[in-house]
Amino acid sequence: MPRTITAGLRPRRVDVLTAAEDGAAELDDPDLLDRATALGRVLFSQDEDLLVEATRRQAEGIPFSGVIYAHQLRISIGVCVRDLELVAAASELADLRNQVIFLPF
């Protein structure tokens, strides 16, 4: 996650934990999804490979805590922060379980 997105979310009181802060930045995508699920956190990514892994899990019925995906070139930082704040405010973890949400709305 770009630091500017993290910096935009924290003043809005969105609970953010980056993979780097968690010591999980070097995990491959399946392990990163497993880690987020174990922590009870939805994963935000702009990585298409992670999107492929989440889609595979949906198709195979493998549970995960949810993924929010935004293509790097199709969303501004401001819109991304706004939409992520909206998801955080309007959703519970159970609402996002096994889901892939695409930004922008």
MARTI-785940 format. One record per residue: residue number from 0; residue in one letter; chain; x, y, z of N, C-alpha, C in turn. Coordinates in steps of 0.001 Angstrom, whole numbers. Layout:
N
+-----+-----+-------+---------+---------+---------+---------+---------+---------+---------+---------+---------+
|   n | res | chain |    n_px |    n_py |    n_pz |   ca_px |   ca_py |   ca_pz |    c_px |    c_py |    c_pz |
+-----+-----+-------+---------+---------+---------+---------+---------+---------+---------+---------+---------+
| NUM |   A |     A |       X |       Y |       Z |       X |       Y |       Z |       X |       Y |       Z |
...
+-----+-----+-------+---------+---------+---------+---------+---------+---------+---------+---------+---------+
***
This chain:
105
+-----+-----+-------+---------+---------+---------+---------+---------+---------+---------+---------+---------+
|   n | res | chain |    n_px |    n_py |    n_pz |   ca_px |   ca_py |   ca_pz |    c_px |    c_py |    c_pz |
+-----+-----+-------+---------+---------+---------+---------+---------+---------+---------+---------+---------+
|   0 |   M |     A |     854 |   -1166 |       0 |       0 |       0 |       0 |     900 |    1228 |       0 |
|   1 |   P |     A |     660 |    2143 |    -916 |    1462 |    3373 |    -909 |    1321 |    4118 |     421 |
|   2 |   R |     A |    2422 |    4673 |     873 |    2416 |    5401 |    2152 |    1407 |    6536 |    2163 |
|   3 |   T |     A |    1177 |    7141 |    1011 |     219 |    8256 |     964 |   -1203 |    7785 |    1271 |
|   4 |   I |     A |   -1527 |    6574 |     912 |   -2849 |    6036 |    1246 |   -2931 |    5782 |    2744 |
|   5 |   T |     A |   -1908 |    5162 |    3304 |   -1859 |    4930 |    4747 |   -1948 |    6256 |    5497 |
|   6 |   A |     A |   -1173 |    7235 |    5047 |   -1169 |    8552 |    5690 |   -2523 |    9243 |    5563 |
|   7 |   G |     A |   -3253 |    8975 |    4500 |   -4580 |    9555 |    4342 |   -5640 |    8883 |    5190 |
|   8 |   L |     A |   -5475 |    7595 |    5464 |   -6474 |    6848 |    6224 |   -6351 |    7037 |    7733 |
|   9 |   R |     A |   -5151 |    7098 |    8236 |   -4970 |    7152 |    9690 |   -5600 |    8374 |   10344 |
|  10 |   P |     A |   -5476 |    9575 |    9785 |   -6163 |   10718 |   10413 |   -7688 |   10587 |   10396 |
|  11 |   R |     A |   -8199 |    9725 |    9536 |   -9636 |    9474 |    9463 |  -10057 |    8344 |   10401 |
|  12 |   R |     A |   -9124 |    7924 |   11230 |   -9333 |    6879 |   12247 |   -9669 |    5523 |   11655 |
|  13 |   V |     A |   -9120 |    5247 |   10458 |   -9248 |    3919 |    9872 |   -8088 |    3085 |   10402 |
|  14 |   D |     A |   -8415 |    1939 |   10959 |   -7415 |    1046 |   11539 |   -6624 |     377 |   10411 |
|  15 |   V |     A |   -5373 |     783 |   10250 |   -4518 |     290 |    9177 |   -3318 |    -415 |    9773 |
|  16 |   L |     A |   -3017 |   -1580 |    9231 |   -1787 |   -2304 |    9558 |   -1175 |   -2726 |    8233 |
|  17 |   T |     A |     -19 |   -2181 |    7913 |     616 |   -2549 |    6653 |    1351 |   -3876 |    6811 |
|  18 |   A |     A |    1574 |   -4534 |    5691 |    2343 |   -5781 |    5715 |    3744 |   -5527 |    6261 |
|  19 |   A |     A |    4322 |   -4393 |    5923 |    5655 |   -4062 |    6431 |    5640 |   -3921 |    7953 |
|  20 |   E |     A |    4647 |   -3238 |    8496 |    4542 |   -3079 |    9951 |    4336 |   -4412 |   10650 |
|  21 |   D |     A |    3667 |   -5327 |    9982 |    3393 |   -6650 |   10542 |    4553 |   -7619 |   10338 |
|  22 |   G |     A |    5561 |   -7206 |    9573 |    6675 |   -8101 |    9271 |    6323 |   -9131 |    8212 |
|  23 |   A |     A |    5279 |   -8858 |    7440 |    4787 |   -9819 |    6453 |    5006 |   -9362 |    5011 |
|  24 |   A |     A |    5813 |   -8336 |    4810 |    5987 |   -7770 |    3473 |    6614 |   -8742 |    2490 |
|  25 |   E |     A |    7371 |   -9695 |    2973 |    8051 |  -10627 |    2078 |    7261 |  -11913 |    1828 |
|  26 |   L |     A |    6084 |  -12027 |    2424 |    5281 |  -13229 |    2222 |    4751 |  -13284 |     798 |
|  27 |   D |     A |    4616 |  -14500 |     273 |    3976 |  -14625 |   -1034 |    2466 |  -14457 |    -844 |
|  28 |   D |     A |    1763 |  -14288 |   -1959 |     340 |  -13927 |   -1887 |    -518 |  -14898 |   -1083 |
|  29 |   P |     A |    -403 |  -16225 |   -1276 |   -1232 |  -17123 |    -461 |    -969 |  -16971 |    1042 |
|  30 |   D |     A |     301 |  -16839 |    1402 |     630 |  -16683 |    2820 |     178 |  -15330 |    3362 |
|  31 |   L |     A |     239 |  -14303 |    2536 |    -220 |  -12982 |    2961 |   -1726 |  -12978 |    3198 |
|  32 |   L |     A |   -2476 |  -13633 |    2327 |   -3928 |  -13756 |    2545 |   -4226 |  -14569 |    3795 |
|  33 |   D |     A |   -3464 |  -15628 |    4024 |   -3641 |  -16424 |    5238 |   -3337 |  -15591 |    6477 |
|  34 |   R |     A |   -2282 |  -14776 |    6423 |   -1908 |  -13934 |    7557 |   -3011 |  -12908 |    7847 |
|  35 |   A |     A |   -3512 |  -12246 |    6813 |   -4592 |  -11273 |    7001 |   -5822 |  -11944 |    7599 |
|  36 |   T |     A |   -6127 |  -13138 |    7126 |   -7286 |  -13874 |    7641 |   -7075 |  -14234 |    9110 |
|  37 |   A |     A |   -5883 |  -14691 |    9458 |   -5582 |  -15039 |   10850 |   -5708 |  -13821 |   11769 |
|  38 |   L |     A |   -5361 |  -12642 |   11243 |   -5457 |  -11412 |   12036 |   -6861 |  -10803 |   12016 |
|  39 |   G |     A |   -7746 |  -11365 |   11183 |   -9092 |  -10814 |   11062 |   -9104 |   -9475 |   10358 |
|  40 |   R |     A |   -8279 |   -9356 |    9320 |   -8162 |   -8098 |    8589 |   -8431 |   -8304 |    7110 |
|  41 |   V |     A |   -9067 |   -7323 |    6511 |   -9274 |   -7303 |    5066 |   -7997 |   -6746 |    4447 |
|  42 |   L |     A |   -7624 |   -7295 |    3326 |   -6381 |   -6909 |    2665 |   -6669 |   -5967 |    1507 |
|  43 |   F |     A |   -6028 |   -4809 |    1508 |   -6094 |   -3896 |     368 |   -4857 |   -4113 |    -478 |
|  44 |   S |     A |   -5049 |   -4162 |   -1791 |   -3913 |   -4374 |   -2682 |   -4146 |   -3724 |   -4027 |
|  45 |   Q |     A |   -3040 |   -3389 |   -4657 |   -3041 |   -2949 |   -6046 |   -2242 |   -3933 |   -6893 |
|  46 |   D |     A |   -2051 |   -5123 |   -6350 |   -1277 |   -6182 |   -6996 |   -2222 |   -7152 |   -7703 |
|  47 |   E |     A |   -2089 |   -7247 |   -9013 |   -2973 |   -8128 |   -9780 |   -2784 |   -9596 |   -9416 |
|  48 |   D |     A |   -1580 |   -9992 |   -9025 |   -1348 |  -11387 |   -8632 |   -2151 |  -11747 |   -7377 |
|  49 |   L |     A |   -2281 |  -10812 |   -6455 |   -3088 |  -11066 |   -5263 |   -4561 |  -11183 |   -5642 |
|  50 |   L |     A |   -4987 |  -10390 |   -6593 |   -6357 |  -10485 |   -7096 |   -6612 |  -11867 |   -7689 |
|  51 |   V |     A |   -5655 |  -12389 |   -8427 |   -5769 |  -13738 |   -8998 |   -5891 |  -14771 |   -7879 |
|  52 |   E |     A |   -5096 |  -14636 |   -6826 |   -5154 |  -15587 |   -5711 |   -6501 |  -15513 |   -4997 |
|  53 |   A |     A |   -7017 |  -14317 |   -4773 |   -8321 |  -14179 |   -4115 |   -9427 |  -14786 |   -4971 |
|  54 |   T |     A |   -9366 |  -14568 |   -6277 |  -10362 |  -15125 |   -7190 |  -10291 |  -16647 |   -7201 |
|  55 |   R |     A |   -9085 |  -17181 |   -7153 |   -8915 |  -18637 |   -7087 |   -9555 |  -19189 |   -5819 |
|  56 |   R |     A |   -9330 |  -18513 |   -4717 |   -9911 |  -18967 |   -3446 |  -11433 |  -18919 |   -3487 |
|  57 |   Q |     A |  -11976 |  -17887 |   -4096 |  -13434 |  -17834 |   -4235 |  -13931 |  -19037 |   -5029 |
|  58 |   A |     A |  -13289 |  -19325 |   -6146 |  -13723 |  -20419 |   -7023 |  -13595 |  -21780 |   -6343 |
|  59 |   E |     A |  -12582 |  -21927 |   -5495 |  -12328 |  -23211 |   -4836 |  -12932 |  -23304 |   -3442 |
|  60 |   G |     A |  -13601 |  -22245 |   -3004 |  -14233 |  -22272 |   -1689 |  -13252 |  -22223 |    -531 |
|  61 |   I |     A |  -12089 |  -21629 |    -749 |  -11084 |  -21490 |     313 |  -11334 |  -20157 |    1015 |
|  62 |   P |     A |  -11643 |  -20174 |    2300 |  -12019 |  -18940 |    2988 |  -10850 |  -17960 |    3137 |
|  63 |   F |     A |  -11193 |  -16677 |    3074 |  -10239 |  -15600 |    3336 |  -11023 |  -14402 |    3842 |
|  64 |   S |     A |  -10322 |  -13477 |    4470 |  -11025 |  -12393 |    5158 |  -11505 |  -11279 |    4243 |
|  65 |   G |     A |  -11143 |  -11303 |    2981 |  -11607 |  -10301 |    2030 |  -10455 |   -9522 |    1437 |
|  66 |   V |     A |  -10667 |   -9065 |     210 |   -9667 |   -8269 |    -505 |  -10363 |   -7065 |   -1115 |
|  67 |   I |     A |   -9732 |   -5923 |    -974 |  -10148 |   -4714 |   -1670 |   -9055 |   -4431 |   -2678 |
|  68 |   Y |     A |   -9444 |   -4337 |   -3938 |   -8470 |   -4178 |   -5018 |   -8710 |   -2877 |   -5769 |
|  69 |   A |     A |   -7612 |   -2191 |   -6078 |   -7675 |    -989 |   -6917 |   -6514 |   -1047 |   -7903 |
|  70 |   H |     A |   -6822 |    -891 |   -9174 |   -5778 |    -854 |  -10193 |   -4981 |     437 |  -10014 |
|  71 |   Q |     A |   -3666 |     327 |  -10091 |   -2785 |    1470 |   -9823 |   -3037 |    2666 |  -10729 |
|  72 |   L |     A |   -3428 |    2425 |  -11963 |   -3568 |    3514 |  -12924 |   -4998 |    4023 |  -13067 |
|  73 |   R |     A |   -5942 |    3400 |  -12380 |   -7348 |    3763 |  -12577 |   -7997 |    4452 |  -11387 |
|  74 |   I |     A |   -7185 |    4841 |  -10409 |   -7740 |    5495 |   -9225 |   -6704 |    6445 |   -8653 |
|  75 |   S |     A |   -7160 |    7614 |   -8254 |   -6253 |    8565 |   -7608 |   -6104 |    8196 |   -6132 |
|  76 |   I |     A |   -5078 |    8721 |   -5521 |   -4864 |    8486 |   -4088 |   -6068 |    9002 |   -3289 |
|  77 |   G |     A |   -6551 |   10188 |   -3626 |   -7681 |   10764 |   -2894 |   -8937 |    9928 |   -2989 |
|  78 |   V |     A |   -9251 |    9442 |   -4167 |  -10436 |    8599 |   -4343 |  -10239 |    7272 |   -3615 |
|  79 |   C |     A |   -9051 |    6741 |   -3664 |   -8761 |    5487 |   -2975 |   -8961 |    5649 |   -1468 |
|  80 |   V |     A |   -8425 |    6710 |    -905 |   -8590 |    6975 |     534 |  -10072 |    7131 |     867 |
|  81 |   R |     A |  -10795 |    7892 |      65 |  -12226 |    8104 |     310 |  -12993 |    6791 |     290 |
|  82 |   D |     A |  -12748 |    5974 |    -731 |  -13483 |    4714 |    -857 |  -13106 |    3718 |     239 |
|  83 |   L |     A |  -11833 |    3669 |     600 |  -11426 |    2773 |    1686 |  -12031 |    3208 |    3019 |
|  84 |   E |     A |  -12089 |    4504 |    3249 |  -12730 |    5009 |    4465 |  -14208 |    4625 |    4487 |
|  85 |   L |     A |  -14861 |    4719 |    3363 |  -16269 |    4349 |    3264 |  -16469 |    2863 |    3570 |
|  86 |   V |     A |  -15633 |    2018 |    2998 |  -15729 |     577 |    3265 |  -15517 |     312 |    4753 |
|  87 |   A |     A |  -14518 |     946 |    5334 |  -14224 |     731 |    6759 |  -15389 |    1173 |    7647 |
|  88 |   A |     A |  -16009 |    2269 |    7301 |  -17105 |    2797 |    8117 |  -18397 |    2013 |    7948 |
|  89 |   A |     A |  -18621 |    1472 |    6765 |  -19916 |     873 |    6454 |  -19932 |    -647 |    6516 |
|  90 |   S |     A |  -18799 |   -1269 |    6793 |  -18727 |   -2726 |    6710 |  -18219 |   -3343 |    8006 |
|  91 |   E |     A |  -18638 |   -4558 |    8207 |  -18083 |   -5418 |    9252 |  -17248 |   -6472 |    8549 |
|  92 |   L |     A |  -16334 |   -7083 |    9276 |  -15482 |   -8119 |    8685 |  -16325 |   -9216 |    8040 |
|  93 |   A |     A |  -17408 |   -9599 |    8673 |  -18266 |  -10666 |    8129 |  -18852 |  -10282 |    6769 |
|  94 |   D |     A |  -19081 |   -8981 |    6546 |  -19616 |   -8524 |    5263 |  -18627 |   -8728 |    4125 |
|  95 |   L |     A |  -17351 |   -8702 |    4435 |  -16309 |   -8741 |    3417 |  -15658 |  -10111 |    3262 |
|  96 |   R |     A |  -15969 |  -11019 |    4165 |  -15369 |  -12353 |    4123 |  -15618 |  -13010 |    2767 |
|  97 |   N |     A |  -14539 |  -13514 |    2186 |  -14569 |  -14223 |     887 |  -15001 |  -13344 |    -275 |
|  98 |   Q |     A |  -14931 |  -12029 |    -103 |  -15332 |  -11082 |   -1132 |  -14120 |  -10380 |   -1728 |
|  99 |   V |     A |  -14247 |   -9968 |   -2964 |  -13293 |   -9067 |   -3604 |  -14071 |   -7811 |   -3974 |
| 100 |   I |     A |  -13650 |   -6699 |   -3436 |  -14277 |   -5406 |   -3680 |  -13347 |   -4619 |   -4606 |
| 101 |   F |     A |  -13910 |   -4033 |   -5641 |  -13117 |   -3262 |   -6592 |  -13326 |   -1778 |   -6390 |
| 102 |   L |     A |  -12238 |   -1032 |   -6346 |  -12257 |     417 |   -6285 |  -11789 |     968 |   -7623 |
| 103 |   P |     A |  -12267 |    2130 |   -8058 |  -13193 |    3012 |   -7365 |  -14624 |    2505 |   -7482 |
| 104 |   F |     A |  -15468 |    3020 |   -6570 |  -16891 |    2672 |   -6606 |  -17528 |    3336 |   -7781 |
+-----+-----+-------+---------+---------+---------+---------+---------+---------+---------+---------+---------+
***
